[in-house]
Amino acid sequence: MTISVADYARECAAQGLRGDYSVCRADFTVAQGYDYSADEQAVWRTLCDRQTKLTQRLAHRSYLDGVAALGLLDKIPDFDAISEKLRKLTGWEIVAVPGLIPAGPFFDHLANRRFPVTNWLRTRQELDYIVEPDMFHDFFGHVPILTQPVFADFMQMYGDKAEDMIALGGDEMITRLYWYSAEYGLIQEAGQPLKAFGAGLMSSFTELQFAVEGKDAHHVPFDLETVMRTGYEIDKFQRAYFVLPSFDALRDAFAGGDLAGIVTRFKGQPALDPATV
């Protein structure tokens, strides 16, 4: 069912979400409105400085290359300026949104190589944890890896296929794939150390360290069917992290996998326990 912008704005207001959904366009985008205060700029630099100390050691090289190519660290990014750089690299661009948006518009943006980024930033009191995804999570977490051509192709394919999987009853399963790749994905290429690239890890000071270096972190080889069947944690460290051998493996598994068959066989069944996969 398609929800109108006005109805969604009322729902978000009722839930206490902080973004201004009343100014959304039909595709749920808004103007970035580059009028950030000196304190917000200071919070951005604090977050970037602190997190970069970890990502330099624990993030995959393509993520680090993306940060360097886009120039994200000195000040809150200008969405249009970053889009100009990103389009030249992989054909993607940034669109501003007030926060979480409905699945339909979100998938449509991805399918057309537009990545939605929240236009507001957490407060100084929320440096370590924030309930809603903010600009730091979206930008520092997600955007740099979109400079990686193969992962950028996967994200477009994901947006293109996701609604078909939902129509088959696979909404939970297709969400799990996004969660364990775009949000909490790890990668270990042949002969290389384990590294992270998922946005939920890139933007988390504590979980990034745990996922890559924690002795109790549960690392599982990536398998499309297993990922789509495995439950996940929303408000605590993940009990499983799926490890890709390459970005090509993710793209090829998604492009060639029997997604419809997986959904048909397993929809409605209990999710696998991430601690036991």
C-alpha positions in Angstrom: 0.0 0.0 0.0 1.3 3.4 -1.0 1.3 6.0 1.8 0.9 9.7 1.1 3.5 12.2 2.3 0.9 13.9 4.5 -0.1 10.7 6.2 3.5 9.6 6.7 4.3 13.0 8.2 1.5 12.7 10.7 2.7 9.2 11.7 6.2 10.4 12.2 5.1 13.3 14.3 3.0 11.0 16.4 6.0 8.8 17.0 8.1 11.8 18.0 10.6 11.5 15.1 12.6 14.7 14.9 12.9 15.2 11.1 10.5 17.7 9.5 8.4 15.5 7.3 5.9 18.3 6.6 8.2 19.7 3.9 8.8 16.4 2.0 8.3 16.4 -1.7 6.4 13.5 -3.3 9.5 11.3 -3.3 10.1 12.1 0.4 13.1 14.2 -0.3 13.7 17.7 1.2 16.2 20.5 0.7 19.4 19.9 2.7 19.2 23.4 4.1 22.9 24.1 4.8 22.4 26.3 7.9 24.2 24.3 10.5 25.4 26.0 13.7 29.0 26.2 14.9 28.2 23.6 17.6 26.8 21.2 14.9 30.0 21.6 12.9 32.0 20.9 16.0 30.0 17.8 16.7 30.6 16.6 13.1 34.3 17.0 13.5 34.3 15.3 16.9 32.5 12.3 15.5 34.7 12.1 12.4 38.0 12.6 14.3 37.1 9.9 16.9 35.8 7.4 14.4 38.6 7.9 11.8 41.1 6.7 14.4 39.3 3.3 14.2 38.4 3.2 10.6 42.0 3.8 9.5 42.8 0.5 11.2 39.6 -1.6 10.8 37.8 -0.4 7.7 38.2 -1.9 4.2 40.5 0.1 1.9 37.7 0.9 -0.5 35.8 2.6 2.3 38.9 4.6 3.2 39.5 5.5 -0.4 35.9 6.7 -0.6 36.4 9.0 2.4 39.5 10.5 0.8 37.9 10.9 -2.6 34.8 12.6 -1.3 36.3 14.8 1.4 33.9 14.3 4.4 35.9 15.0 7.5 36.5 18.8 7.9 32.9 20.0 7.9 29.3 18.8 7.5 29.2 17.8 3.8 27.3 19.8 1.2 25.1 17.2 -0.4 25.3 18.8 -3.9 29.0 19.0 -3.8 29.4 15.4 -2.7 26.9 14.3 -5.4 29.0 15.9 -8.1 32.0 13.9 -7.0 30.1 10.7 -6.5 28.4 10.8 -9.9 31.8 10.9 -11.6 33.0 7.8 -9.7 30.0 5.5 -9.8 27.0 7.4 -11.1 25.4 7.8 -7.6 24.1 11.0 -6.0 22.9 12.1 -2.6 19.3 13.2 -1.8 18.3 14.8 1.5 15.5 13.2 3.5 14.2 14.1 7.0 15.0 10.7 8.4 13.5 7.2 7.8 11.3 7.1 4.7 8.8 4.4 3.5 10.2 1.3 1.8 8.8 2.1 -1.6 10.4 5.5 -2.1 13.6 4.2 -0.5 13.9 1.3 -2.9 13.1 3.6 -5.9 15.9 6.0 -4.9 18.4 3.1 -4.7 17.2 1.6 -8.0 18.0 5.0 -9.6 21.4 5.4 -7.9 20.2 8.0 -5.4 21.1 7.5 -1.8 18.8 9.1 0.9 20.8 10.9 3.6 19.2 12.5 6.7 19.7 16.2 6.7 20.1 16.7 10.5 22.8 15.7 12.9 22.8 14.2 16.4 23.5 16.3 19.4 26.6 16.3 21.6 24.7 14.2 24.2 24.2 11.5 21.5 27.8 10.9 20.4 27.8 7.2 21.4 24.2 6.2 20.5 21.2 7.5 18.7 17.9 5.8 18.1 17.2 7.3 14.7 19.7 7.2 11.8 21.1 10.7 11.4 23.5 12.4 9.0 26.6 10.9 10.5 25.3 7.4 10.2 24.1 7.9 6.7 27.0 9.9 5.4 30.0 8.7 7.2 28.6 5.2 7.3 27.0 4.5 4.0 28.3 7.0 1.4 32.0 6.3 1.2 31.5 2.7 0.1 29.3 3.8 -2.7 32.5 4.9 -4.4 33.3 1.2 -4.7 31.9 0.2 -8.2 30.9 -3.4 -7.5 29.2 -2.5 -4.2 27.5 0.4 -5.9 26.1 -1.9 -8.6 24.8 -4.3 -5.8 23.0 -1.4 -4.1 21.2 -0.4 -7.4 20.2 -4.1 -8.0 19.0 -4.3 -4.4 16.7 -1.3 -4.9 15.5 -2.7 -8.2 14.6 -6.2 -6.9 13.5 -5.5 -3.3 9.9 -4.6 -4.0 9.4 -7.8 -6.0 10.6 -9.8 -3.1 8.3 -7.9 -0.7 5.4 -8.6 -3.0 6.2 -12.4 -2.7 6.1 -12.0 1.1 9.9 -11.7 1.6 10.0 -8.3 3.3 11.8 -9.6 6.4 14.2 -11.7 4.3 15.2 -8.9 1.9 15.7 -6.6 4.9 18.0 -9.1 6.5 20.2 -9.0 3.4 20.5 -5.3 3.6 21.2 -5.4 7.4 24.0 -8.0 7.1 25.7 -6.4 4.1 25.1 -2.6 3.8 24.8 -2.1 7.6 26.9 -4.8 9.3 29.0 -6.3 6.5 32.6 -7.6 6.9 35.0 -8.6 4.2 38.1 -10.7 4.2 39.8 -10.9 0.8 42.3 -13.7 0.1 45.5 -13.2 2.1 44.2 -10.0 3.7 43.1 -9.3 7.3 39.4 -9.0 8.2 37.9 -5.6 7.6 34.6 -3.9 8.0 32.5 -1.8 5.5 28.9 -1.8 6.8 27.5 1.6 7.8 26.3 0.4 11.2 29.9 -0.5 12.0 31.5 2.5 10.4 29.4 4.9 12.5 29.7 2.9 15.8 32.7 3.6 18.1 32.2 0.4 20.1 30.7 -2.2 17.7 33.2 -1.6 15.0 36.0 -2.7 17.4 33.9 -5.7 18.6 32.9 -6.9 15.2 36.4 -6.9 13.8 38.6 -7.6 16.8 36.3 -8.9 19.5 37.2 -12.4 20.7 33.5 -13.2 21.1 32.4 -11.9 17.7 30.7 -14.7 15.7 32.0 -14.5 12.1 30.1 -16.5 9.5 31.0 -17.1 5.8 28.6 -15.2 3.6 25.8 -17.4 2.1 22.8 -15.7 0.5 20.2 -18.1 1.8 21.6 -18.2 5.3 21.8 -14.4 5.4 18.2 -14.0 4.3 17.0 -16.4 6.9 19.0 -15.1 9.9 17.5 -12.8 12.5 19.3 -9.7 13.7 19.6 -7.3 16.6 18.3 -3.8 16.5 19.5 -2.3 19.8 22.6 -4.4 20.8 25.7 -5.9 19.2 25.0 -8.4 16.4 25.3 -12.1 17.4 26.6 -12.9 13.9 28.6 -11.0 11.3 28.7 -12.4 7.8 32.0 -12.2 6.0 32.3 -11.7 2.3 35.4 -12.9 0.3 34.9 -10.0 -2.1 32.4 -7.5 -3.2 32.0 -9.4 -6.4 30.8 -12.4 -4.4 28.0 -10.3 -3.0 26.9 -8.8 -6.3 27.1 -12.1 -8.1 25.2 -14.0 -5.4 22.4 -11.4 -5.5 22.3 -11.2 -9.3 22.3 -14.9 -9.9 20.7 -16.2 -6.7 17.2 -17.7 -6.7 15.7 -15.0 -4.5 12.1 -15.8 -5.3 12.8 -19.5 -4.5 14.3 -18.6 -1.2 11.4 -16.4 -0.3 8.8 -19.0 -1.4 10.5 -21.8 0.6 11.1 -20.0 3.8 8.6 -17.1 4.2 6.6 -17.4 7.4 9.2 -19.6 9.0 11.0 -18.6 12.2 14.2 -16.8 11.7 17.5 -18.7 12.3 19.2 -17.8 15.6 22.3 -15.7 14.6 24.2 -17.3 17.5 23.9 -20.8 15.9 24.4 -20.2 12.2 
